[in-house]
Amino acid sequence: MTANLIGLIAGLVLAAVDFALLTMLGRRMDLAGPRGVLRITAIVQLIAFPIIGWFLGPYLFGEI
């Protein structure tokens, strides 16, 4: 397993946990505005964290 894949998996796990927490927090809110913002933030992080992990993995594990 390369450092890129390790970073990708770590980013995906972190994004999934963050997605679950933000979604749970959004369900507890009464207002629709903040709920929508939390939902959009969760989706963006679900996409961005694995991509960031792909590029940060080699730096953290010393392949570059």
C-alpha positions as CSV (number, residue, x, y, z in Angstrom):
1,M,0.0,0.0,0.0
2,T,1.5,3.3,-1.0
3,A,1.5,6.4,1.1
4,N,-1.0,8.0,-1.3
5,L,-3.5,5.3,-0.6
6,I,-3.0,5.5,3.1
7,G,-3.6,9.2,3.0
8,L,-6.7,8.7,0.9
9,I,-8.1,6.1,3.3
10,A,-7.3,8.2,6.3
11,G,-9.0,11.2,4.7
12,L,-12.0,9.1,3.7
13,V,-12.4,7.8,7.3
14,L,-12.0,11.3,8.8
15,A,-14.5,12.7,6.3
16,A,-17.1,9.9,7.0
17,V,-16.9,10.5,10.7
18,D,-17.2,14.3,10.2
19,F,-20.1,13.8,7.8
20,A,-21.9,11.7,10.4
21,L,-21.3,14.3,13.2
22,L,-22.3,17.2,11.0
23,T,-25.5,15.4,9.8
24,M,-26.4,14.5,13.4
25,L,-25.9,18.1,14.5
26,G,-28.0,19.4,11.5
27,R,-30.9,17.1,12.5
28,R,-30.9,18.7,16.0
29,M,-31.2,22.2,14.7
30,D,-34.7,23.8,14.3
31,L,-33.8,26.4,11.6
32,A,-33.5,25.3,8.0
33,G,-30.7,27.8,7.1
34,P,-27.9,26.4,9.3
35,R,-29.1,22.8,8.6
36,G,-28.5,23.4,4.9
37,V,-25.1,25.0,5.5
38,L,-24.0,22.0,7.6
39,R,-25.2,19.6,5.0
40,I,-23.3,21.4,2.2
41,T,-20.2,21.5,4.4
42,A,-20.4,17.8,5.2
43,I,-20.6,17.0,1.5
44,V,-17.7,19.2,0.5
45,Q,-15.6,17.7,3.2
46,L,-16.5,14.2,2.1
47,I,-15.1,15.1,-1.3
48,A,-12.1,17.3,-0.2
49,F,-10.6,15.3,2.7
50,P,-9.7,12.2,0.6
51,I,-8.2,14.4,-2.1
52,I,-6.1,16.3,0.5
53,G,-5.1,13.0,2.1
54,W,-3.9,11.7,-1.3
55,F,-1.5,14.5,-1.6
56,L,-0.5,14.8,2.1
57,G,0.1,11.0,2.6
58,P,3.6,11.0,0.9
59,Y,4.7,14.0,2.9
60,L,3.7,12.4,6.2
61,F,5.1,9.0,5.4
62,G,8.3,10.1,3.8
63,E,8.0,9.0,0.2
64,I,8.8,12.4,-1.2
